Amino acid sequence: MMFKVEWKEGAIRQLEKLEIFLSRRIYKKVSELSLNPFSKGIKKLKGSDLFRARVGDYRIILEIDLSNKLITILRIGHRKNIYET
């Protein structure tokens, strides 16, 4: 049961700003999510329908649509400022 992964424009831009080794780790994590979106390290954000995945000090904010088997990558950023709206 594979999920389709969709990247928002902002998330792609944030990924491109990171160092190459870090963006590769994040990309690898997202690829793993397409196989199992509820794997270890995925947490639901409080008061929201969004989820977060951890890659070192960085967070991937994502939306999981079970009915359409779709994962939408919304934002990527350092843990100290990713949760600011």
C-alpha positions in Angstrom: 0.0 0.0 0.0 2.0 2.9 -1.3 1.1 6.5 -0.7 1.6 9.2 -3.3 3.8 12.1 -2.1 3.0 15.6 -3.1 5.4 18.5 -2.3 4.2 22.1 -1.8 6.2 24.7 -3.5 7.3 26.3 -0.2 8.6 22.9 1.1 10.6 22.4 -2.1 12.2 25.9 -1.6 13.0 25.1 2.0 14.6 21.8 1.1 16.7 23.4 -1.6 18.2 25.9 1.0 19.5 23.1 3.2 22.9 21.5 2.9 22.9 18.6 0.4 23.5 15.8 3.0 20.6 17.1 5.1 18.2 17.4 2.2 19.1 13.9 1.1 18.2 12.6 4.6 14.9 14.5 4.5 14.1 13.1 1.0 15.0 9.6 2.2 12.6 10.0 5.2 9.8 11.2 2.9 10.4 8.2 0.6 10.1 5.9 3.6 6.8 7.6 4.6 5.3 6.7 1.3 5.6 3.1 2.3 4.3 3.6 5.9 3.1 7.1 6.8 2.7 6.1 10.5 6.2 4.8 11.0 8.2 5.5 14.1 8.8 9.2 14.8 5.6 10.5 13.2 3.6 12.5 15.6 0.3 14.3 15.2 0.5 18.0 16.0 -1.6 19.1 18.9 -4.8 21.0 17.9 -4.2 20.3 14.2 -4.8 17.6 11.6 -1.1 17.8 10.6 1.7 15.5 11.4 5.4 16.0 11.9 8.4 13.8 11.1 11.8 14.2 12.7 15.1 14.2 10.8 17.8 15.3 13.3 17.0 18.9 14.4 14.8 19.4 11.4 11.0 18.7 11.1 8.9 17.8 8.1 5.3 19.1 8.5 2.9 16.9 6.5 -0.7 16.1 5.9 -1.9 12.5 5.5 -5.0 11.9 3.5 -5.9 8.2 4.1 -8.9 8.1 1.7 -6.8 9.3 -1.3 -3.5 7.6 -0.1 -1.8 11.0 -0.3 0.9 12.6 1.8 1.4 16.3 1.3 4.7 17.8 2.4 3.8 21.3 3.6 6.9 22.7 5.3 10.5 21.8 6.3 12.5 23.6 8.8 14.6 23.7 11.9 12.8 22.6 15.1 13.4 26.0 16.8 11.3 27.9 14.2 9.2 25.4 12.2 6.2 25.6 14.6 5.9 29.4 14.3 2.9 30.3 12.1 
